[in-house]
Amino acid sequence: MVFFQNRVNLAWMGLVTITCLAWLIVEEVSAGFFGSCAIILLSVLKVNIVSSVFMEVRHAALPGYAIFFKVWIFLVVIIFGGVFAYHRGLL
Protein backbone atom coordinates (compact mmCIF):
# COMPACT_ATOMS: atom_id res chain seq x y z
CA MET A 1 0.00 0.00 0.00
CA VAL A 2 1.13 3.50 -0.78
CA PHE A 3 0.06 4.77 2.65
CA PHE A 4 2.72 2.74 4.47
CA GLN A 5 5.55 3.73 2.14
CA ASN A 6 5.65 7.33 3.35
CA ARG A 7 7.74 8.00 6.47
CA VAL A 8 5.33 10.67 7.74
CA ASN A 9 2.36 8.31 7.48
CA LEU A 10 4.23 5.60 9.38
CA ALA A 11 5.17 8.11 12.07
CA TRP A 12 1.56 9.24 12.33
CA MET A 13 0.36 5.65 12.70
CA GLY A 14 3.01 5.05 15.35
CA LEU A 15 1.94 8.14 17.28
CA VAL A 16 -1.71 7.11 17.16
CA THR A 17 -0.81 3.58 18.31
CA ILE A 18 1.34 4.85 21.18
CA THR A 19 -1.41 7.26 22.24
CA CYS A 20 -3.97 4.45 22.28
CA LEU A 21 -1.59 2.27 24.27
CA ALA A 22 -1.05 5.05 26.84
CA TRP A 23 -4.80 5.53 27.10
CA LEU A 24 -5.24 1.79 27.61
CA ILE A 25 -2.65 1.79 30.40
CA VAL A 26 -4.36 4.67 32.20
CA GLU A 27 -7.95 3.51 31.80
CA GLU A 28 -7.75 -0.27 31.93
CA VAL A 29 -4.56 -1.44 33.59
CA SER A 30 -3.35 0.83 36.37
CA ALA A 31 -2.03 4.32 36.84
CA GLY A 32 0.23 3.28 39.72
CA PHE A 33 3.98 3.62 39.80
CA PHE A 34 4.72 1.26 36.91
CA GLY A 35 1.84 2.61 34.85
CA SER A 36 3.16 6.14 35.32
CA CYS A 37 6.66 5.05 34.34
CA ALA A 38 5.29 3.33 31.23
CA ILE A 39 3.40 6.46 30.21
CA ILE A 40 6.49 8.62 30.68
CA LEU A 41 8.52 6.24 28.51
CA LEU A 42 5.80 6.22 25.85
CA SER A 43 5.81 10.02 25.92
CA VAL A 44 9.56 10.04 25.41
CA LEU A 45 9.13 7.74 22.44
CA LYS A 46 6.52 10.11 21.01
CA VAL A 47 8.84 13.11 21.47
CA ASN A 48 11.58 11.20 19.67
CA ILE A 49 9.29 10.36 16.74
CA VAL A 50 7.97 13.91 16.45
CA SER A 51 11.44 15.44 16.62
CA SER A 52 13.02 13.11 14.10
CA VAL A 53 10.18 12.93 11.55
CA PHE A 54 8.19 16.15 11.77
CA MET A 55 10.83 18.56 13.11
CA GLU A 56 13.54 16.82 11.04
CA VAL A 57 16.14 17.09 13.79
CA ARG A 58 18.04 14.20 12.22
CA HIS A 59 18.78 16.46 9.20
CA ALA A 60 19.85 19.49 11.26
CA ALA A 61 22.45 21.86 9.86
CA LEU A 62 24.67 21.49 12.91
CA PRO A 63 26.09 17.96 13.16
CA GLY A 64 25.74 17.59 16.93
CA TYR A 65 22.21 18.97 17.19
CA ALA A 66 20.48 15.58 16.90
CA ILE A 67 22.76 14.11 19.57
CA PHE A 68 22.22 17.15 21.80
CA PHE A 69 18.45 16.80 21.47
CA LYS A 70 18.53 13.10 22.39
CA VAL A 71 20.80 13.78 25.39
CA TRP A 72 18.43 16.56 26.48
CA ILE A 73 15.45 14.17 26.31
CA PHE A 74 17.41 11.59 28.32
CA LEU A 75 18.31 14.13 31.01
CA VAL A 76 14.72 15.33 31.29
CA VAL A 77 13.56 11.74 31.79
CA ILE A 78 16.21 11.13 34.46
CA ILE A 79 15.26 14.33 36.29
CA PHE A 80 11.53 13.59 36.13
CA GLY A 81 12.14 10.03 37.26
CA GLY A 82 14.28 11.19 40.17
CA VAL A 83 11.72 13.74 41.31
CA PHE A 84 8.90 11.21 40.94
CA ALA A 85 10.83 8.55 42.87
CA TYR A 86 11.79 11.05 45.58
CA HIS A 87 8.19 12.09 46.15
CA ARG A 88 7.07 8.46 46.22
CA GLY A 89 9.66 7.78 48.94
CA LEU A 90 11.73 5.46 46.74
CA LEU A 91 14.93 7.47 47.11
C-alpha positions as CSV (number, residue, x, y, z in Angstrom):
1,M,0.0,0.0,0.0
2,V,1.1,3.5,-0.8
3,F,0.1,4.8,2.6
4,F,2.7,2.7,4.5
5,Q,5.6,3.7,2.1
6,N,5.6,7.3,3.4
7,R,7.7,8.0,6.5
8,V,5.3,10.7,7.7
9,N,2.4,8.3,7.5
10,L,4.2,5.6,9.4
11,A,5.2,8.1,12.1
12,W,1.6,9.2,12.3
13,M,0.4,5.7,12.7
14,G,3.0,5.0,15.3
15,L,1.9,8.1,17.3
16,V,-1.7,7.1,17.2
17,T,-0.8,3.6,18.3
18,I,1.3,4.8,21.2
19,T,-1.4,7.3,22.2
20,C,-4.0,4.5,22.3
21,L,-1.6,2.3,24.3
22,A,-1.1,5.0,26.8
23,W,-4.8,5.5,27.1
24,L,-5.2,1.8,27.6
25,I,-2.7,1.8,30.4
26,V,-4.4,4.7,32.2
27,E,-7.9,3.5,31.8
28,E,-7.7,-0.3,31.9
29,V,-4.6,-1.4,33.6
30,S,-3.4,0.8,36.4
31,A,-2.0,4.3,36.8
32,G,0.2,3.3,39.7
33,F,4.0,3.6,39.8
34,F,4.7,1.3,36.9
35,G,1.8,2.6,34.9
36,S,3.2,6.1,35.3
37,C,6.7,5.0,34.3
38,A,5.3,3.3,31.2
39,I,3.4,6.5,30.2
40,I,6.5,8.6,30.7
41,L,8.5,6.2,28.5
42,L,5.8,6.2,25.9
43,S,5.8,10.0,25.9
44,V,9.6,10.0,25.4
45,L,9.1,7.7,22.4
46,K,6.5,10.1,21.0
47,V,8.8,13.1,21.5
48,N,11.6,11.2,19.7
49,I,9.3,10.4,16.7
50,V,8.0,13.9,16.4
51,S,11.4,15.4,16.6
52,S,13.0,13.1,14.1
53,V,10.2,12.9,11.6
54,F,8.2,16.1,11.8
55,M,10.8,18.6,13.1
56,E,13.5,16.8,11.0
57,V,16.1,17.1,13.8
58,R,18.0,14.2,12.2
59,H,18.8,16.5,9.2
60,A,19.9,19.5,11.3
61,A,22.5,21.9,9.9
62,L,24.7,21.5,12.9
63,P,26.1,18.0,13.2
64,G,25.7,17.6,16.9
65,Y,22.2,19.0,17.2
66,A,20.5,15.6,16.9
67,I,22.8,14.1,19.6
68,F,22.2,17.2,21.8
69,F,18.5,16.8,21.5
70,K,18.5,13.1,22.4
71,V,20.8,13.8,25.4
72,W,18.4,16.6,26.5
73,I,15.5,14.2,26.3
74,F,17.4,11.6,28.3
75,L,18.3,14.1,31.0
76,V,14.7,15.3,31.3
77,V,13.6,11.7,31.8
78,I,16.2,11.1,34.5
79,I,15.3,14.3,36.3
80,F,11.5,13.6,36.1
81,G,12.1,10.0,37.3
82,G,14.3,11.2,40.2
83,V,11.7,13.7,41.3
84,F,8.9,11.2,40.9
85,A,10.8,8.5,42.9
86,Y,11.8,11.1,45.6
87,H,8.2,12.1,46.1
88,R,7.1,8.5,46.2
89,G,9.7,7.8,48.9
90,L,11.7,5.5,46.7
91,L,14.9,7.5,47.1
